[in-house]
Amino acid sequence: MATTLCSRASSIVSSYTVRRRLPLVGAICMLSLGISNLCPTLSSPFKTGTTQSLPFAPLLRSKFGTKTPSKSFNAIKMEGSSDTVPSIVVYVTVPNKEAGKKLAESIVKERLAACVNRVPGIESVYEWKGEIQTDSEELLIIKTRQSLLEALTEYVKANHEYDEPEVIAMPITGGSHQYLEWVKKSTRD
């Protein structure tokens, strides 16, 4: 049984189709997680879940070290604590540099966000009123408290020249404790 499972896993990994179609990211995930996490039918003697059992593990350890991110980086999970609050990243697109600068500065001034990054030179392709549109835009990446999303959304709608401005939010699930403390201190309650 173990030989069959091992040869099955080996054929999956060495299959021309899989190798041909796996993007680089997929290949790295396979190396990082080990084949046992990707093939749950393997029996427990073969299930390591780490790169330790792979023949090139020493090379990976020598190149990237053995420290885990939680040991080498002061990271926290975002449940909120006395020092931090649940935080989010919000994306807003604007039509040009001037509009981006004006909106970004006013959002920070109103303490609706701790920081707004302006990313120039993006191109958006979308459907509007039945036609495909392509526009050069600037992307605002806004870091703020989760509790301020509604107020931020209303502020963007009131101060944006688009009929339907993009306002989408994603949770911050962890990160630098000091940075997340700063987000809390730099925004309104």
N, C-alpha and C positions, 0 to 999 in steps of 0.2 A: 504493500500500500504506500509506504513512504517513498519507495523508488518511483512509483507511478506519479505521485504528487510532485516529487522533485523534478522528474523529467518533464512533467506538464508545465511547471513553473519555468523551467529552463527553455522549453519551446516557446512559451509566451514571450520571454525576454529576448530570445534570439530570433524570433520570427521576423522575416524581412519586412512584412507588412507593418508590424508594430514599430520596428526601428525606423522605417521609411516615413511613417506618419507621425511619430512622436515629435512634438516641438522640443526645443532645447529646455524650456521650463519643465515640461513633462519628464524629460530625462533626468533633470536635476532632482525633481521630486522623487523619482524612483530611487535614485542614489541616496537621497537623504532619508527617506522613510524605510527603505529596504523593501524587497519584493513581498515580504510576508504581510505588510499592511495593505498592499494593493491586491493581494490574492488571499482572501480570508479562508479559503478551503484548505490551505496548507495545515498540516497537523502541527501540534505544539513543539516537537523537537526542532522544526525548521523555522518556527515563528520567533524572531528576535526583535523585530520592530526597530532595529537600529542598523547603522552602517557597519557595526562591529563585525558582522559575519561576512561581509563582502571582501573579496580578495584585495581590493584597492583601498580598504579602510585606513591602513597606515599612511598612505599618501594624502588622503583627505585630512587626517588628524594633523599631519605635519604642515599642510598648507593653511588650514583654517583653525587649528587648535581644538581643544576639547572643552573649552568653557561654554556654558550655556548662556544665552542672552540675559537671563535673569540674574546670573552671578556677576557678569561683567558690565551690566548696565542697570542703573537704578530705575527700574520700570515698575509701574503699578497697573493693576486692573481698574477699570473705571466704574466702580460701584459708588464712588464718592466717599469722602472721609471728612474729617473736620477741616482739613487743609485744601481739599479739592471738591469739585462738584461734577456731576455727569456733564460731559462736554461733547460738542459736535463740530464737524467741519461742514460748512455750507458753501455750495457752488452757486455763483451768480454770474451770468454773462452780460457784458455791456457792449455797446456798438463801437466804442473807440476809446483811445487813451484818456482824453479829457473827461469823458463821462465816468470812466473807471476811477480816475484820480479823485474826482469830486465825490463820488459815492463812497469810495473806500475811506477817505478822510472823514466824511460826515458820520459814517457808521462807527468809527473808532471814537470820534469826538463825543457822540451820544452814548458811549460806553455800551453799545450793543454788541461789540466784539473786542477782543483783546488785540487781534492782529488781522490784517487783510493783506494777502499776497496778491499782487497784480501780475498776471501772466499774459503778456502781449502775443499777438501773432497767431492766435488759434483760428481755425476755419470751421464754421459750423454748417452742416448740411441738414436741412429739415423740411418738412412739408408745412406750408402755411397757406390757408385759403385755397386748397386744392392744387397748389403748385410747389414743385421742389425749389427750394431757395438755397443759395450758398452765400454766406457772408463772412467777412473777416470780423473778428470780435476780440475782446479781451476777457479773460476769465478772472474772476475774483474768487479767491479761496479764503474763506472767513472762518476763524476759530473763535468759538463762543460757548456760552453755557447752553445746555439743552433747554433750560427753562426760558431762554430768551428767543427761541425760534419763532414763536407767534409774533412777538413785537418786531423782530428783525424782518420777518416776511412782510408785515404791514408797512414798515418803514421803506423797504425796497420798492414795494408797489407804489407808494406815494411819491417816491423820488426817482423813479426810473422812466425813461422815455418809451419803453416797449409797452404794448397793450397787455401782454402776458409775459412778464419777466420770469426767467428761470430762477427758481429758488428751490434747491434740493439739498437735503441734509443727510449726513451719514454720522453714525455715532463714533466717538473716539473710544475704543475699547481698552486702551492702555497707552503708556508712554512715560516720558520723563516726569517724575513727580514734581520737580521744581517748575517745569514749564506749565504743568496743569495747575499748580498753585498760582502761578502768575496769571493764567487765564481767569481764575476765580477772582483774584485781587483787581484785575484790570477791567472787569465788567460790572455792570450794575446788578444789584440783588433782585 
